[in-house]
Every structure is written in structure tokens, then in C-alpha cells.
Amino acid sequence: MKDIIKVFLAEKKEELPWNTMVEDLYRKLGFNKWSTLLLVNGEPKADDSYLEDGDLITWLRITYHESPVRRHEEM
């Protein structure tokens, strides 16, 4: 069994321990799970999913907006 895996983190090659999970990347990158979605090979994965050698990791920032239109009951 390998001690490390090589993944592409935002197109930069990184070496990580073989037992790295998606949840570990949130901590390593300092991302909040509620404002950032990590994608593994273009797909969202569960936090307890293990990364594999050669995975491509990217992320999406999640933004929240309030509607500028008032709801009917507020009028």
C-alpha cells in the first residue's frame, strides 16, 4: 500500500497521505463547508469519501442573496 497519493488541487499537483478524505481537504484549505463545495473529478462527494491517486479537486464558492422583491405578506 502506498503512503501517499498524488492529486491535482486546482491544477497543482499535491502529495497527500493515502487515507485523506474530502473532509480533510476542507480543513487543509481552510474552507467552510457552508460556503464552498469541493468537487472530486467534477462531482460532489461525501465528506467521508477517500481521495484516490490522480483525483482532480476543484471547488465552487456558494453565495447567498436576499431577494430585492418584497414578499406579498410584507406589504
C-alpha distances in whole Angstrom, upper triangle without the diagonal:
4,7,9,10,14,16,20,22,26,25,24,20,18,15,14,11,9,11,14,17,20,22,20,21,25,25,23,26,29,29,31,30,34,35,32,29,26,25,22,23,26,26,26,23,23,23,20,18,14,14,12,12,16,17,21,22,26,28,32,34,36,40,43,46,50,52,55,57,59,58,61,62,61,65
4,6,7,10,14,17,19,23,22,20,17,15,11,11,9,7,10,12,15,18,20,18,19,23,23,21,23,26,27,29,29,32,33,29,28,24,23,20,21,25,25,25,22,23,22,20,18,14,13,11,10,13,15,19,20,24,26,30,32,34,38,41,45,48,50,53,55,57,57,60,60,60,63
4,7,10,13,17,18,22,22,20,16,14,10,9,6,5,8,11,14,17,19,16,17,21,20,18,21,24,25,27,27,31,31,28,27,23,23,20,22,25,25,25,22,23,21,19,17,14,13,12,11,14,16,19,19,23,25,29,31,33,37,40,43,47,49,52,54,56,56,59,59,59,62
4,7,10,13,15,18,18,16,12,10,6,5,4,5,8,9,13,15,17,14,15,18,18,16,18,21,22,25,25,28,29,25,24,20,20,17,19,22,22,22,20,21,19,18,16,12,11,10,8,11,13,15,16,20,22,26,28,30,34,37,40,44,46,49,52,53,53,57,57,56,60
4,6,10,12,16,15,14,10,8,6,5,6,5,9,9,12,13,16,14,13,17,18,15,17,20,21,24,23,27,27,23,22,18,17,14,15,18,19,20,18,19,18,17,14,11,8,7,5,8,9,12,13,17,19,23,26,28,32,35,38,42,44,47,49,51,51,54,55,54,57
4,7,9,13,12,10,7,6,5,6,9,9,12,11,13,14,17,15,13,17,18,15,16,20,20,23,23,26,26,22,21,17,16,13,14,17,18,19,18,20,19,18,16,13,9,8,5,6,8,10,11,15,18,21,24,27,30,34,37,40,43,45,48,50,50,54,54,54,56
4,6,9,9,8,6,5,6,8,10,10,12,11,12,12,15,13,11,15,16,14,14,18,18,21,20,23,23,19,17,13,12,10,10,13,15,16,15,17,17,17,14,12,8,7,6,5,5,6,7,11,14,18,20,23,27,30,33,37,39,42,44,46,47,50,51,50,53
4,6,5,5,4,6,9,10,14,14,16,13,14,13,16,15,12,15,17,14,13,17,17,20,20,23,21,18,16,13,12,10,10,12,14,16,16,18,18,19,16,14,11,11,9,7,6,5,6,9,12,16,18,22,25,28,31,35,37,40,42,44,45,48,49,49,51
4,5,5,6,6,10,11,14,15,16,13,14,12,14,13,10,12,14,11,10,14,14,17,17,20,18,14,14,10,10,10,11,12,14,15,15,17,16,18,16,15,11,12,12,10,8,6,5,6,9,13,15,19,22,25,28,32,34,37,39,41,42,46,47,46,48
4,6,8,10,13,14,18,19,20,17,17,14,17,16,12,14,16,14,11,15,14,17,17,20,17,14,13,11,10,11,11,12,14,15,16,19,18,20,19,18,15,16,15,13,11,7,6,5,8,11,13,17,20,24,26,30,32,34,37,39,40,44,45,44,46
4,7,9,13,15,18,19,21,18,18,17,19,18,15,17,19,16,14,18,18,21,21,23,21,18,17,14,13,12,11,13,16,17,18,21,21,23,20,19,15,15,14,11,10,7,8,8,11,14,17,20,23,27,30,33,35,37,40,43,44,47,48,47,50
4,6,10,12,16,18,20,17,18,17,19,17,14,17,18,15,13,17,17,21,22,24,22,19,18,15,15,14,14,16,18,19,20,22,21,23,21,19,15,15,14,11,11,9,9,10,13,17,19,22,25,29,32,35,38,40,42,45,46,49,51,49,52
4,7,10,13,15,17,15,17,16,19,17,14,17,18,15,14,18,19,22,23,26,24,21,20,16,16,14,14,16,19,20,20,22,21,22,20,17,14,13,11,9,10,9,10,12,15,19,21,25,28,31,34,38,40,43,45,47,48,52,53,52,54
4,6,10,12,14,12,14,14,16,14,11,15,15,12,12,16,17,21,21,24,23,20,19,16,16,14,15,17,19,20,19,21,19,20,18,15,12,12,10,10,10,10,10,13,15,19,21,24,27,31,34,38,40,43,45,47,48,52,52,51,54
4,7,9,12,10,13,14,16,13,12,16,16,12,14,17,19,22,22,26,25,22,21,17,18,15,17,19,21,21,20,21,19,19,17,14,11,11,9,10,11,12,13,16,18,22,24,27,30,33,37,40,43,45,48,50,50,54,54,54,56
4,6,8,7,10,12,13,10,10,13,13,10,13,16,17,20,20,24,24,20,20,16,17,15,16,19,20,19,18,18,16,16,14,11,9,10,9,11,11,13,12,16,18,21,23,26,29,32,36,39,42,44,47,48,49,52,53,52,55
4,5,6,9,12,13,10,11,15,14,12,15,18,19,22,21,25,25,23,21,18,19,16,18,21,21,21,18,18,16,15,14,10,9,10,10,13,13,16,15,18,20,24,26,28,31,34,38,41,44,46,49,50,50,54,54,53,56
4,6,9,12,14,12,13,16,16,15,17,20,21,23,22,26,26,23,22,18,18,15,17,20,20,20,17,17,16,14,12,8,8,8,8,12,12,15,15,19,21,24,27,29,32,35,39,42,44,47,49,51,51,54,54,54,57
4,6,10,11,10,11,15,15,14,17,19,20,21,20,24,25,22,20,17,18,15,18,20,19,18,15,15,13,10,10,6,7,9,11,14,13,16,16,19,20,24,26,27,31,33,37,40,42,46,48,49,49,52,52,51,55
4,7,8,6,8,11,11,10,13,15,16,17,17,20,21,18,17,14,15,13,15,18,17,16,13,13,10,9,9,6,6,9,11,13,12,14,12,16,17,20,22,24,27,30,33,36,39,42,44,45,45,49,49,48,52
4,5,5,7,9,10,11,13,15,14,15,14,17,19,16,14,11,12,11,14,16,15,13,10,9,7,6,5,4,6,9,12,14,12,13,12,14,15,18,20,21,25,27,31,33,36,39,41,42,42,45,45,45,48
4,5,5,7,9,10,11,13,11,12,11,14,15,12,10,8,9,8,12,13,12,10,7,7,5,6,6,6,7,11,13,14,11,12,9,11,11,14,16,17,21,23,27,30,32,36,38,39,39,42,42,42,45
4,5,5,7,9,10,11,10,10,9,13,14,12,11,9,12,12,16,16,15,12,10,8,5,6,8,9,10,14,17,18,15,15,13,14,13,15,16,17,20,22,26,29,32,35,37,38,38,41,41,40,44
4,5,5,6,9,10,10,12,11,15,16,14,13,11,13,13,17,18,17,15,13,12,8,9,10,9,10,13,15,17,15,15,13,14,14,17,18,19,22,25,28,31,34,37,40,41,41,44,44,43,46
4,5,5,6,8,8,11,10,14,14,11,11,8,11,11,14,15,15,13,12,12,9,11,11,10,10,13,15,15,13,12,9,11,11,14,15,17,20,23,26,30,32,35,38,39,39,43,43,42,45
4,6,5,6,5,7,7,11,11,9,9,8,11,13,16,16,16,13,12,12,9,12,12,13,13,16,18,18,16,15,11,12,10,12,13,14,17,20,23,26,29,32,35,36,36,40,40,39,42
4,6,5,6,8,10,13,13,12,13,12,15,16,19,20,19,17,16,15,11,13,15,15,15,18,20,20,18,18,14,15,14,16,16,17,20,22,26,28,32,34,37,38,38,42,42,41,44
4,6,8,11,12,16,15,13,14,12,15,15,18,19,19,18,17,16,13,15,15,15,14,17,18,18,16,16,13,14,13,16,16,19,21,24,28,31,34,36,39,40,41,45,45,43,46
4,5,9,11,14,13,11,12,10,13,15,17,18,18,16,16,17,14,16,17,16,15,18,19,18,16,15,11,11,11,13,13,16,18,21,25,28,31,33,36,38,38,42,42,41,44
4,7,10,12,11,10,12,12,15,17,20,20,20,18,18,18,15,17,18,18,18,21,22,22,20,18,15,14,12,14,13,15,17,19,23,26,29,31,34,35,36,40,40,39,42
4,6,9,8,6,9,9,13,15,18,18,17,15,15,15,13,16,17,18,17,20,22,22,19,17,13,12,10,11,10,11,14,16,20,23,26,28,31,32,33,37,37,36,39
4,5,6,6,9,10,14,17,20,19,18,15,15,15,12,16,17,19,19,22,24,24,21,20,16,14,11,11,10,10,12,14,18,20,24,26,29,30,30,34,34,33,36
4,6,5,6,8,12,15,18,17,15,12,12,11,9,13,15,17,17,21,23,23,20,18,15,14,11,11,10,9,12,14,18,20,23,26,28,29,29,33,33,32,35
4,6,8,11,14,17,20,18,17,14,14,14,13,16,18,20,21,24,27,26,23,21,17,16,12,11,9,8,9,10,14,16,20,23,25,26,26,29,29,28,31
4,7,10,13,17,19,17,17,14,15,16,15,18,19,21,21,24,26,26,22,20,16,14,10,8,6,5,7,9,12,15,19,21,24,25,26,29,30,28,31
4,6,10,13,16,14,13,11,13,13,13,16,17,18,18,21,23,22,18,16,12,10,7,6,5,5,9,12,15,18,21,24,26,28,29,32,33,32,34
4,6,10,13,11,10,7,9,10,10,14,14,16,15,18,20,19,16,14,10,9,5,5,6,7,11,14,17,20,23,26,28,29,30,33,34,33,36
4,7,10,9,8,6,8,10,9,12,12,13,12,15,17,16,12,10,7,6,4,7,9,11,14,17,21,24,26,29,31,33,33,37,37,37,40
4,6,5,5,5,7,10,11,13,11,13,11,13,15,14,10,8,6,5,6,8,11,13,16,19,23,26,28,31,33,35,35,38,39,39,41
4,5,5,6,7,10,11,13,10,10,8,10,11,10,6,6,5,7,9,11,15,16,20,23,26,30,32,35,36,38,38,42,42,42,45
4,6,8,9,13,15,16,13,13,10,10,11,9,6,5,6,8,10,13,17,19,22,25,28,31,33,36,38,40,40,43,44,44,47
4,7,9,13,15,17,14,15,13,14,15,13,10,8,8,7,9,10,14,16,19,22,25,28,30,32,34,36,36,40,41,41,43
4,6,10,12,14,12,14,12,14,16,15,11,10,9,9,10,11,14,15,19,21,24,27,29,32,33,35,35,38,39,39,42
4,7,9,12,10,13,12,14,17,16,12,12,10,10,9,10,13,13,17,19,22,25,27,30,32,33,33,36,37,37,40
4,6,8,6,9,10,12,15,15,12,12,11,12,11,13,16,16,20,22,25,28,30,33,35,36,35,39,39,39,42
4,5,5,9,11,14,17,18,15,15,13,14,14,15,17,17,20,22,26,28,30,34,35,36,35,38,38,39,42
4,6,8,10,14,17,18,15,16,13,14,14,15,17,17,20,22,26,28,31,34,36,37,36,39,39,39,42
4,6,9,13,16,18,15,17,15,17,17,19,20,21,24,26,29,32,34,38,39,40,39,42,42,42,46
4,7,9,13,15,12,14,13,15,16,18,20,21,25,27,30,33,35,39,40,41,41,44,44,44,47
4,6,10,12,10,13,12,15,17,19,22,23,27,29,33,36,38,41,43,44,44,47,47,47,50
4,7,9,7,9,9,13,15,18,21,22,26,29,32,35,38,41,43,44,44,47,48,48,51
4,6,6,9,11,14,17,20,23,25,29,32,35,38,41,44,46,47,47,50,51,51,54
4,6,9,11,15,18,22,25,27,31,34,37,41,43,46,48,50,50,53,54,53,56
4,6,9,13,16,20,23,26,29,32,36,39,41,44,46,48,48,52,53,52,55
4,6,10,13,16,20,22,26,29,32,36,37,40,42,44,45,48,49,48,51
4,7,10,14,17,20,23,26,29,33,35,38,40,42,42,46,47,46,49
4,7,11,14,16,20,23,26,30,32,35,37,39,39,43,44,43,46
4,7,10,13,17,20,23,27,29,31,34,36,36,40,41,40,43
4,7,10,13,16,19,23,25,28,30,32,33,37,38,37,39
4,6,10,13,16,20,22,24,27,29,29,33,34,33,36
4,6,10,13,17,19,22,24,26,27,31,32,31,33
4,7,10,14,16,19,21,23,24,27,28,27,30
4,7,10,13,15,18,20,21,25,26,24,27
4,7,10,13,15,17,17,21,22,21,23
4,6,9,12,13,15,19,20,18,20
4,6,9,10,11,15,16,14,16
4,5,7,9,13,14,13,14
4,6,9,13,15,12,13
4,6,9,12,10,11
4,7,8,6,7
4,6,5,7
4,5,6
4,6
4
